[in-house]
C-alpha cells in the first residue's frame, strides 16, 4: 500500500470515528490540526508523511474519553497502522508522537524527541488558542458540567498528569492553568509566530469577559 492510500484510508477511518463529536475533539479538530501541522512541517522541513499520519491519529482515542487511559491513543493508532502494514519504524514514530503530544499540567514537561513530534504538538496546541480555542474550551467545559467562572475557585498548578486529569475547576480557570501557557511552550519558530496572535486574542477576550462579569461595561 502506498503512502497516498494509507493516508486516504486513515483519513476516512478518523472521519467516521469522530464525526459529530460535540466536545471540540471532533473530525474538524483533526482536519484543522492536520492542515496546520502540514503548514508547519513544510516551513520546518519535517517528514510530511509522518506528520500527517500523526496529526490524523493524534486524538483517535483521547484519554479524556477512556477513563484517563494514557496509552489508549497510541495503542489504538498502532493497531490501525499495523493493519495497514505501515513500516514498523514509521508506526513507532507516529505512536511515540501520539503518546507524548498532550499537555499534562503546568509543571509537567512534555518534550518531543523529533521534529515531526514538535510540529504535531504545536499544531494541536494552536487549535487550543484563539477564537476556536475559546469555543473548544467552553464546549468541553459544558460537556463536563463545569461552571463558566467562579471567582471563589482558586487557580491550580498541576505538578503531575494525574493532578491535571483530576482537575474540575471552572472553564475560565482552564485559560490560566493551560491555554495562556501554550504560547511559551511552542517548539517551532513558525508555531510561535502563529501562537502570538491567537494568544493576544484570548487575552483580549478574557479582559472583556472580566469587565462584563464585574459590570464595568
The 8 nearest C-alpha neighbors of each residue, nearest first, counted from 0:
[[1, 4, 5, 2, 83, 84, 85, 3],
 [0, 2, 4, 3, 5, 6, 85, 83],
 [3, 1, 5, 4, 6, 0, 48, 7],
 [2, 4, 6, 5, 1, 7, 0, 8],
 [3, 5, 7, 6, 2, 1, 8, 0],
 [6, 4, 2, 8, 7, 3, 9, 1],
 [5, 7, 9, 3, 4, 8, 10, 2],
 [6, 8, 4, 10, 9, 5, 3, 11],
 [9, 7, 11, 5, 10, 6, 4, 12],
 [8, 10, 12, 6, 7, 11, 5, 13],
 [9, 11, 7, 13, 12, 8, 6, 14],
 [10, 12, 14, 8, 9, 13, 15, 7],
 [13, 11, 9, 15, 10, 14, 8, 16],
 [14, 12, 16, 10, 15, 11, 17, 9],
 [15, 13, 11, 26, 18, 12, 16, 17],
 [14, 16, 12, 13, 18, 17, 11, 26],
 [17, 15, 13, 14, 18, 12, 59, 26],
 [16, 18, 26, 25, 14, 20, 15, 13],
 [19, 17, 26, 14, 20, 15, 25, 16],
 [18, 20, 21, 17, 25, 26, 16, 27],
 [19, 21, 25, 18, 17, 22, 24, 23],
 [22, 20, 23, 19, 25, 138, 24, 142],
 [23, 21, 139, 138, 24, 20, 142, 135],
 [22, 24, 135, 25, 21, 138, 139, 28],
 [25, 23, 22, 28, 20, 26, 21, 58],
 [24, 26, 20, 17, 28, 27, 23, 18],
 [25, 27, 17, 29, 18, 28, 14, 30],
 [26, 28, 30, 29, 25, 31, 24, 18],
 [29, 27, 31, 25, 26, 30, 24, 32],
 [30, 28, 26, 32, 27, 31, 55, 33],
 [29, 31, 27, 33, 28, 32, 26, 34],
 [32, 30, 34, 28, 33, 29, 27, 35],
 [33, 31, 29, 35, 122, 34, 123, 30],
 [32, 34, 54, 36, 30, 31, 35, 51],
 [35, 33, 31, 37, 36, 32, 38, 30],
 [36, 34, 38, 32, 37, 122, 33, 31],
 [37, 35, 122, 33, 39, 38, 119, 34],
 [36, 38, 40, 34, 39, 35, 41, 33],
 [39, 37, 35, 36, 41, 40, 34, 42],
 [40, 38, 36, 42, 37, 41, 43, 118],
 [41, 39, 45, 37, 43, 42, 38, 44],
 [40, 42, 44, 38, 39, 43, 37, 45],
 [41, 43, 39, 40, 44, 38, 189, 45],
 [42, 44, 40, 41, 45, 39, 187, 189],
 [45, 43, 41, 40, 42, 46, 39, 47],
 [44, 46, 40, 43, 115, 47, 114, 41],
 [47, 45, 49, 48, 50, 115, 44, 40],
 [46, 48, 50, 49, 51, 45, 40, 37],
 [49, 47, 51, 50, 46, 52, 2, 6],
 [50, 48, 52, 51, 47, 46, 53, 93],
 [51, 49, 47, 53, 48, 115, 52, 54],
 [50, 52, 54, 48, 53, 49, 33, 47],
 [51, 53, 55, 49, 54, 50, 48, 56],
 [52, 54, 93, 56, 50, 55, 51, 57],
 [55, 53, 33, 51, 57, 52, 56, 119],
 [54, 56, 52, 53, 29, 57, 51, 33],
 [57, 55, 59, 53, 54, 58, 52, 76],
 [56, 58, 97, 54, 53, 59, 55, 72],
 [59, 57, 61, 60, 56, 72, 24, 29],
 [58, 60, 56, 57, 72, 61, 13, 76],
 [61, 59, 72, 58, 71, 62, 75, 65],
 [60, 62, 58, 63, 64, 72, 59, 65],
 [63, 61, 67, 68, 65, 64, 69, 60],
 [64, 62, 61, 67, 65, 66, 164, 68],
 [63, 65, 62, 61, 66, 67, 60, 68],
 [66, 64, 62, 67, 63, 68, 61, 60],
 [67, 65, 68, 64, 62, 63, 69, 61],
 [66, 68, 62, 63, 65, 69, 64, 164],
 [69, 67, 62, 66, 70, 71, 65, 63],
 [68, 70, 62, 71, 67, 72, 98, 61],
 [71, 69, 72, 68, 73, 74, 98, 62],
 [72, 70, 74, 68, 73, 69, 75, 60],
 [73, 71, 60, 75, 74, 70, 61, 59],
 [72, 74, 94, 76, 75, 98, 97, 70],
 [75, 73, 77, 71, 76, 72, 70, 78],
 [74, 76, 72, 78, 77, 73, 71, 79],
 [77, 75, 73, 79, 74, 78, 80, 72],
 [78, 76, 74, 80, 79, 75, 73, 81],
 [77, 79, 81, 75, 76, 80, 82, 74],
 [78, 80, 76, 82, 77, 81, 75, 83],
 [81, 79, 83, 77, 82, 85, 78, 76],
 [82, 80, 84, 78, 83, 79, 85, 77],
 [81, 83, 79, 80, 84, 78, 85, 77],
 [82, 84, 80, 81, 85, 79, 5, 0],
 [85, 83, 81, 82, 80, 86, 0, 87],
 [86, 84, 80, 83, 81, 87, 90, 89],
 [85, 87, 89, 88, 90, 84, 81, 80],
 [88, 86, 90, 89, 91, 85, 81, 84],
 [87, 89, 91, 90, 86, 92, 85, 93],
 [90, 88, 92, 91, 86, 87, 93, 49],
 [91, 89, 87, 93, 92, 88, 94, 86],
 [90, 92, 94, 88, 89, 93, 95, 87],
 [93, 91, 89, 95, 90, 94, 88, 96],
 [94, 92, 53, 96, 90, 95, 91, 89],
 [93, 95, 73, 97, 91, 96, 92, 98],
 [94, 96, 98, 92, 93, 97, 91, 99],
 [97, 95, 116, 93, 94, 99, 98, 100],
 [96, 98, 94, 57, 100, 95, 99, 73],
 [99, 97, 95, 96, 73, 100, 94, 70],
 [98, 100, 96, 97, 101, 95, 109, 111],
 [99, 101, 120, 97, 96, 98, 102, 116],
 [102, 100, 99, 103, 120, 98, 109, 97],
 [101, 103, 104, 100, 109, 177, 107, 105],
 [104, 102, 160, 107, 101, 163, 159, 105],
 [105, 103, 157, 107, 163, 106, 160, 102],
 [104, 106, 157, 107, 156, 176, 177, 158],
 [105, 107, 158, 104, 157, 108, 156, 159],
 [108, 106, 104, 105, 158, 103, 159, 109],
 [107, 109, 110, 106, 103, 104, 105, 102],
 [108, 110, 107, 99, 111, 102, 103, 100],
 [111, 109, 108, 112, 99, 117, 100, 186],
 [110, 112, 116, 117, 113, 109, 99, 96],
 [111, 113, 110, 116, 114, 117, 96, 115],
 [114, 112, 116, 115, 111, 117, 96, 92],
 [113, 115, 117, 116, 45, 118, 112, 111],
 [114, 116, 118, 113, 117, 50, 45, 119],
 [117, 115, 96, 113, 119, 114, 118, 111],
 [116, 118, 114, 120, 115, 111, 186, 119],
 [117, 119, 115, 121, 116, 120, 36, 39],
 [120, 118, 122, 116, 121, 36, 117, 54],
 [121, 119, 117, 123, 100, 122, 118, 116],
 [120, 122, 124, 118, 119, 123, 185, 190],
 [123, 121, 36, 119, 125, 32, 124, 120],
 [124, 122, 120, 126, 121, 125, 32, 119],
 [125, 123, 121, 127, 126, 122, 120, 181],
 [124, 126, 122, 128, 127, 123, 121, 194],
 [125, 127, 124, 123, 128, 132, 122, 131],
 [128, 126, 132, 124, 125, 178, 131, 123],
 [129, 127, 132, 125, 126, 197, 198, 178],
 [130, 128, 197, 132, 131, 201, 200, 198],
 [131, 129, 133, 132, 134, 128, 200, 201],
 [132, 130, 134, 133, 129, 135, 126, 128],
 [131, 133, 127, 128, 135, 129, 130, 134],
 [134, 132, 136, 130, 131, 135, 129, 137],
 [135, 133, 131, 132, 137, 136, 138, 130],
 [134, 136, 23, 138, 132, 133, 137, 131],
 [137, 135, 133, 139, 134, 138, 140, 132],
 [136, 138, 140, 139, 134, 135, 141, 170],
 [139, 137, 135, 22, 141, 140, 136, 134],
 [140, 138, 22, 142, 141, 136, 137, 135],
 [139, 141, 137, 143, 145, 142, 138, 170],
 [142, 140, 144, 138, 143, 139, 145, 137],
 [141, 143, 139, 140, 144, 138, 22, 145],
 [144, 142, 140, 141, 145, 139, 167, 138],
 [145, 143, 141, 142, 140, 146, 139, 169],
 [144, 146, 140, 169, 143, 141, 147, 170],
 [147, 145, 169, 148, 170, 144, 149, 140],
 [146, 148, 170, 169, 171, 145, 149, 137],
 [149, 147, 169, 171, 146, 170, 150, 172],
 [148, 150, 151, 152, 169, 146, 147, 171],
 [151, 149, 152, 148, 153, 172, 169, 171],
 [152, 150, 149, 153, 148, 154, 169, 168],
 [153, 151, 150, 149, 154, 168, 169, 172],
 [154, 152, 151, 155, 150, 172, 168, 149],
 [153, 155, 172, 152, 176, 156, 175, 168],
 [156, 154, 157, 153, 176, 172, 166, 168],
 [157, 155, 105, 158, 176, 106, 154, 104],
 [156, 158, 104, 163, 105, 159, 162, 106],
 [157, 159, 106, 107, 104, 156, 105, 162],
 [160, 158, 162, 161, 157, 107, 104, 163],
 [159, 161, 103, 163, 162, 104, 164, 158],
 [160, 162, 164, 159, 163, 165, 103, 157],
 [163, 161, 165, 159, 160, 164, 157, 166],
 [162, 164, 160, 166, 104, 157, 161, 165],
 [165, 163, 161, 162, 166, 160, 67, 63],
 [166, 164, 162, 163, 161, 167, 160, 67],
 [165, 167, 163, 164, 168, 162, 155, 157],
 [168, 166, 165, 169, 145, 143, 164, 170],
 [167, 169, 166, 172, 170, 145, 152, 173],
 [170, 168, 146, 148, 145, 147, 172, 171],
 [169, 171, 173, 147, 172, 140, 148, 137],
 [170, 172, 173, 148, 174, 169, 147, 175],
 [173, 171, 170, 174, 175, 169, 154, 176],
 [174, 172, 176, 170, 171, 175, 177, 178],
 [173, 175, 178, 172, 171, 177, 176, 179],
 [174, 176, 172, 173, 179, 177, 178, 180],
 [175, 177, 173, 174, 172, 105, 155, 178],
 [176, 178, 180, 174, 175, 173, 179, 105],
 [179, 177, 174, 180, 181, 175, 128, 173],
 [178, 180, 175, 181, 174, 177, 198, 182],
 [181, 179, 177, 178, 182, 183, 184, 175],
 [180, 182, 184, 183, 178, 179, 177, 185],
 [183, 181, 184, 194, 185, 180, 191, 195],
 [182, 184, 181, 185, 180, 191, 179, 186],
 [185, 183, 181, 182, 186, 180, 121, 191],
 [184, 186, 191, 183, 182, 121, 187, 190],
 [187, 185, 117, 184, 121, 190, 188, 118],
 [188, 186, 190, 189, 185, 191, 118, 117],
 [189, 187, 191, 190, 192, 186, 185, 43],
 [188, 190, 192, 187, 191, 39, 193, 42],
 [191, 189, 187, 193, 192, 188, 121, 185],
 [190, 192, 194, 188, 189, 193, 185, 195],
 [193, 191, 189, 190, 194, 195, 188, 196],
 [192, 194, 190, 191, 195, 196, 189, 197],
 [193, 195, 191, 197, 182, 192, 196, 198],
 [194, 196, 198, 197, 193, 192, 191, 199],
 [197, 195, 199, 198, 194, 193, 200, 192],
 [196, 198, 129, 200, 194, 199, 128, 195],
 [197, 199, 195, 201, 196, 200, 194, 129],
 [200, 198, 202, 196, 201, 197, 203, 195],
 [199, 201, 197, 203, 198, 202, 129, 204],
 [202, 200, 204, 198, 203, 199, 129, 205],
 [201, 203, 199, 205, 204, 200, 206, 198],
 [204, 202, 206, 200, 201, 205, 199, 207],
 [203, 205, 201, 207, 202, 206, 208, 200],
 [204, 206, 208, 202, 207, 203, 209, 201],
 [205, 207, 203, 209, 204, 208, 210, 202],
 [208, 206, 210, 204, 205, 209, 211, 203],
 [209, 207, 205, 211, 206, 210, 212, 204],
 [208, 210, 212, 206, 211, 207, 205, 213],
 [211, 209, 215, 207, 213, 212, 208, 216],
 [210, 212, 214, 208, 213, 209, 216, 215],
 [213, 211, 209, 210, 214, 208, 215, 207],
 [214, 212, 210, 211, 215, 209, 216, 208],
 [213, 215, 211, 212, 216, 210, 209, 208],
 [216, 214, 210, 213, 211, 212, 209, 207],
 [215, 211, 214, 210, 213, 207, 212, 209]]
